[in-house]
Amino acid sequence: MGARTRGIANNILSDGLDATDGLSGALPSSNITNASVTNVTSTPSIGGGFEKVASDPPSPTEGDIWYNTTSNTVKGYVFATTTASFASGGTYPVTGRQVAQATTSATSGFAFGGVNAQPGVSRTNTSNTYDGTTWTGAPTVPQGANHAGFGTPTAAVAAGSNAYPPIGTFDNAYSWDGSTWTTANPMNSYGRTNSGAFGTQTAGIVVGGEPAQTTSREYDGTSFTAGPATNVTMSGGSSGAGSAASGAALAGNPSTQFEEWTGTAWTASTASPTQNAYGFSAGQDSDNFLSMGNLPGGSMLWNGTSWSTDAVLSTVRGSGAPNSGSTVSSALVVDGNTPTNTNLTEEYTGGASEAQVKTLG
């Protein structure tokens, strides 16, 4: 095999290993010509260290460790836990509250309608999309209202609620395809306002509202039909999240009752520790529900078994709307009442226990 050499460093500097004054020389041939490991009679000392890279590897494997020469830090891909948090996002174009959302994450948002005057009552028909940095104006909804909204940024539904002008409830619904609003079949639920809503444009749920009621509505992409009754009365400020196959809803003012949607029926579940009517909500199913706002700056997380306290909003507010389509990992809080109307956006990132790139030293 020929001669092999070795280099042994005896200093460690801030930017890595120093081998300039280390030991060097040829390895004895007896150490490198053995037929098998069992015949090795000795091994040389090995000058070592972590791999030096200018930037973190794009696809590390759990347990990998490297030295980042740009940040002069040792990093590794290790199992770690991060806590949930809220961060400031782009300013919403309209100052208001009860803005409906068909948002899928903190970086993919769609918001529309709402109440935009205080004191006094004035509904808006504006709609806006969000890319994680900036809100951009989109075509207006045909009717200004604090809608019950559900869907995604490219396929949403705005249904019913309080209209302006004139002030009063209305039953119309509108469908959004990512570029245009069109009239849809009415909700057939006169008098319902400040309702919870969740699901997709072809499978949506509207529940609760004012006046207090136990009725719900299901949408199949074409028509609204009467859905199963809830077990408790859902009042104004009801909030919901999830899908038409698995979701959940908080009862609204002044209740702490919580119900899970199985896809065919409502099931009474563990009440929330804190009343949170007119708050914001997000979640992907009945085992993952996030209630935000209208607490003392905080939020509550349901994991299918129990409630726990979660991240704290930077700006305490209520009079929100559900994040229809968002998950407990990524959601938005848009506008709201502080108690004056605001145009602030906060981006929510959920806590996680997973392999992550961490600075080790």
C-alpha positions in Angstrom: 0.0 0.0 0.0 3.0 2.3 0.4 3.8 4.8 3.0 1.1 6.7 4.9 1.7 9.8 7.0 0.1 11.3 10.0 -0.3 14.8 11.5 -1.1 15.4 15.1 -2.2 18.8 16.3 -1.5 20.0 19.9 -3.3 23.3 19.7 -6.9 24.3 19.2 -7.5 27.8 17.9 -10.7 29.9 17.7 -11.1 29.1 14.0 -10.4 25.3 14.2 -7.5 23.0 14.7 -3.8 24.0 14.4 -1.5 21.4 12.9 1.5 23.7 12.1 3.4 22.6 15.2 2.0 19.1 15.4 3.9 15.8 15.1 4.3 14.3 11.7 6.0 11.4 9.9 5.5 8.2 8.1 3.3 5.5 9.5 5.0 2.1 10.1 4.2 -0.3 7.3 3.2 -2.9 9.9 0.2 -0.7 10.8 -1.2 -0.5 7.3 -0.5 -3.8 5.6 -2.3 -6.2 7.9 -4.7 -8.5 6.1 -7.5 -7.9 8.6 -8.4 -5.7 11.6 -7.7 -8.6 14.0 -4.0 -8.5 13.0 -3.5 -4.8 13.7 -0.7 -4.4 16.3 -1.0 -0.7 16.8 -2.9 2.4 15.6 -1.6 5.9 15.2 -3.0 8.9 17.0 -5.4 10.7 14.7 -5.5 14.4 14.4 -9.2 15.2 14.3 -11.9 17.8 14.5 -15.2 18.7 13.0 -15.8 19.2 9.4 -15.3 22.9 8.5 -18.1 24.4 6.4 -18.9 28.0 5.4 -22.7 27.4 5.8 -24.8 24.8 7.6 -25.5 21.6 5.5 -28.8 21.8 3.7 -29.9 18.3 4.7 -28.1 17.1 7.8 -28.7 13.8 9.5 -29.6 13.5 13.2 -26.3 13.3 15.1 -24.2 15.3 12.5 -21.8 17.9 14.0 -19.8 20.5 12.1 -17.8 23.7 12.5 -19.3 26.8 10.8 -16.4 29.0 9.8 -18.8 32.0 9.1 -20.3 32.1 12.6 -17.2 30.5 14.3 -19.5 28.1 16.1 -19.8 24.3 16.5 -23.2 23.2 15.4 -25.1 19.9 15.3 -28.4 18.4 14.1 -29.8 17.2 17.4 -33.1 16.5 19.1 -34.4 19.7 20.7 -37.5 21.4 21.9 -38.6 24.9 20.9 -41.4 26.9 22.5 -44.4 28.5 20.7 -44.1 32.2 19.9 -45.8 35.2 18.3 -43.8 37.6 16.0 -44.8 40.9 14.4 -46.0 40.6 10.8 -46.9 43.0 8.0 -49.4 45.8 8.8 -52.9 45.0 7.6 -54.3 47.6 5.2 -57.5 48.2 7.1 -57.8 49.0 10.8 -60.6 46.9 12.2 -61.8 43.7 13.9 -63.7 40.5 13.2 -61.8 40.1 9.9 -62.6 36.7 8.4 -59.6 34.5 7.4 -59.0 31.7 4.9 -55.4 31.4 6.0 -53.3 28.2 5.7 -50.1 29.4 7.6 -48.3 32.4 9.0 -46.8 33.0 5.5 -49.9 32.2 3.4 -52.8 34.3 4.4 -56.1 35.6 3.0 -58.4 37.9 5.0 -61.6 39.7 4.1 -64.5 41.8 5.4 -64.7 42.9 9.0 -65.8 45.9 11.1 -63.6 48.9 10.4 -65.0 51.8 12.3 -65.0 52.7 16.0 -67.0 54.2 17.6 -69.9 53.4 15.4 -70.6 50.4 13.2 -69.2 50.1 9.6 -68.5 46.9 7.7 -65.8 46.6 5.1 -65.7 44.6 1.9 -62.0 44.7 1.4 -59.9 41.5 1.0 -56.1 41.0 1.1 -53.5 38.3 0.6 -50.4 37.8 2.7 -47.0 36.3 1.7 -45.3 36.3 5.1 -44.1 39.8 4.8 -46.7 42.1 3.1 -50.5 42.3 2.7 -51.6 43.0 -0.9 -55.0 44.2 -1.9 -57.3 41.7 -3.7 -60.8 42.2 -5.3 -63.5 43.3 -2.9 -66.2 41.0 -1.5 -69.6 42.0 -3.1 -71.0 42.6 0.4 -69.2 44.2 3.3 -69.7 42.2 6.5 -68.0 40.4 9.4 -68.4 37.2 7.4 -68.2 33.6 8.5 -65.2 32.6 6.4 -63.5 29.3 5.5 -61.3 27.8 2.9 -57.8 28.7 1.7 -56.2 31.8 0.1 -57.1 30.5 -3.4 -60.4 28.8 -2.6 -62.6 30.5 0.1 -66.2 31.1 1.1 -67.7 34.2 2.8 -71.0 33.5 4.3 -73.7 35.7 6.0 -73.3 37.8 9.2 -73.9 41.5 9.8 -74.0 43.7 6.7 -73.4 47.4 6.1 -75.2 49.3 4.7 -77.8 48.8 5.9 -76.9 47.4 9.4 -78.5 44.1 9.8 -78.0 40.4 9.2 -77.9 39.0 5.7 -77.9 35.5 4.2 -75.8 35.8 1.1 -72.6 33.8 0.4 -69.7 34.3 -2.0 -67.1 32.1 -3.4 -63.4 33.1 -4.0 -61.2 31.3 -6.6 -58.0 33.2 -6.0 -58.8 36.1 -8.3 -62.5 36.7 -8.4 -65.5 36.6 -6.0 -68.8 35.1 -7.3 -72.2 34.8 -5.8 -72.9 31.4 -4.2 -76.1 29.9 -2.8 -77.3 31.5 0.4 -76.5 30.0 3.8 -80.2 29.6 4.8 -79.6 30.6 8.3 -81.2 34.0 8.8 -80.1 36.1 11.8 -76.8 34.3 12.4 -73.8 36.5 13.0 -70.3 36.2 14.7 -70.2 32.5 14.0 -67.4 30.0 14.0 -66.4 28.5 10.7 -63.8 26.0 9.3 -63.2 23.6 6.5 -62.6 23.9 2.7 -64.5 25.5 -0.1 -66.1 22.2 -1.0 -66.6 20.9 2.6 -67.2 23.7 5.1 -68.9 24.1 8.5 -70.5 27.2 10.1 -71.5 26.9 13.8 -72.9 29.0 16.5 -73.3 32.8 16.5 -75.7 35.4 17.6 -78.5 35.0 18.7 -77.3 32.0 20.8 -78.2 28.7 19.1 -77.3 25.1 18.7 -77.6 25.0 14.9 -74.9 24.4 12.4 -74.6 24.5 8.6 -72.7 22.3 6.2 -71.4 23.4 2.8 -70.6 21.0 0.0 -69.2 23.5 -2.6 -72.7 24.2 -4.0 -75.3 24.5 -1.2 -75.6 25.0 2.5 -77.7 22.4 4.4 -78.7 22.1 8.1 -76.1 20.2 10.1 -76.3 18.3 13.4 -77.1 20.4 16.5 -74.4 21.1 19.0 -74.8 19.8 22.6 -74.4 23.2 24.2 -75.6 26.6 23.0 -73.0 28.3 20.8 -73.2 32.1 21.2 -71.6 35.2 19.7 -67.9 35.0 19.2 -67.9 31.2 18.6 -64.6 30.0 17.1 -63.9 26.9 15.1 -61.0 25.1 13.4 -60.3 21.9 11.5 -61.8 20.1 8.6 -65.2 18.8 7.7 -64.1 15.4 8.8 -62.5 16.4 12.1 -62.8 19.8 13.8 -63.7 21.7 17.0 -65.4 24.8 18.3 -65.5 27.0 21.4 -69.0 28.0 22.4 -68.6 31.8 22.6 -69.7 34.4 25.0 -69.9 33.8 27.9 -69.3 30.1 27.9 -66.1 28.0 28.2 -67.8 24.9 26.6 -65.8 23.1 23.9 -67.1 20.6 21.3 -65.4 18.3 18.9 -66.7 17.6 15.4 -66.5 14.0 14.2 -67.6 14.6 10.6 -71.1 13.5 11.4 -71.9 14.8 14.9 -70.8 17.2 17.7 -69.4 15.7 20.9 -69.1 17.6 24.1 -65.5 17.8 25.3 -63.4 19.3 28.1 -64.2 22.9 28.7 -61.5 25.5 28.2 -59.9 26.7 31.4 -60.6 30.3 30.3 -63.5 31.9 28.6 -62.3 33.1 25.2 -65.3 34.4 23.1 -64.5 36.6 20.2 -61.0 35.3 20.0 -58.9 33.9 17.2 -58.5 30.2 16.5 -56.6 27.7 14.4 -56.2 23.9 14.2 -56.2 21.0 11.8 -58.5 18.6 13.6 -60.3 17.8 16.8 -57.0 16.8 18.5 -55.2 20.0 17.6 -57.0 23.3 18.4 -55.5 26.7 19.3 -57.5 29.5 20.9 -55.7 32.9 20.8 -56.6 36.3 22.2 -59.2 37.6 24.7 -57.1 36.0 27.4 -54.6 38.1 29.5 -52.4 38.2 26.4 -52.1 34.4 26.0 -53.4 31.4 24.1 -54.7 28.0 25.0 -53.7 24.7 23.2 -55.9 21.6 23.0 -54.1 18.3 22.2 -57.1 16.0 22.1 -56.8 15.2 25.8 -56.1 18.3 27.8 -55.7 22.1 27.6 -52.3 23.9 28.2 -51.2 27.5 28.2 -49.3 28.6 25.1 -47.6 31.6 23.7 -48.4 35.2 24.7 -49.5 37.8 22.1 -47.4 40.9 21.9 -50.6 43.0 21.6 -53.5 41.7 23.7 -56.6 41.7 21.6 -60.0 40.1 21.0 -62.8 40.5 18.4 -60.9 38.2 16.1 -61.9 35.5 13.6 -60.9 31.9 13.0 -57.8 31.0 10.9 -59.8 28.6 8.7 -57.2 26.1 7.3 -54.4 27.0 9.6 -52.7 24.5 11.9 -51.5 24.7 15.5 -48.0 25.0 14.1 -48.5 28.1 12.0 -51.2 30.7 12.0 -52.0 34.5 11.9 -53.7 37.0 14.2 -55.0 39.9 12.1 -56.5 43.2 13.4 -58.8 42.9 16.5 -59.9 45.0 19.4 -57.3 46.2 22.0 -60.0 47.7 23.1 -59.6 50.1 20.1 -59.4 48.6 16.7 -55.9 47.8 15.4 -54.2 46.9 12.1 -51.5 44.8 13.6 -50.6 41.3 12.4 -48.9 38.7 14.5 -47.4 35.4 13.1 -47.8 32.3 15.3 -45.2 29.5 15.3 -46.0 26.5 17.4 -43.7 24.7 19.7 -41.9 21.6 18.5 -39.9 18.6 19.7 -37.8 17.4 16.8 -34.3 17.2 15.3 -33.0 20.7 14.7 -29.8 22.6 13.8 -28.5 23.9 17.2 -25.4 25.9 18.1 -23.4 23.7 20.5 -20.5 26.0 21.3 
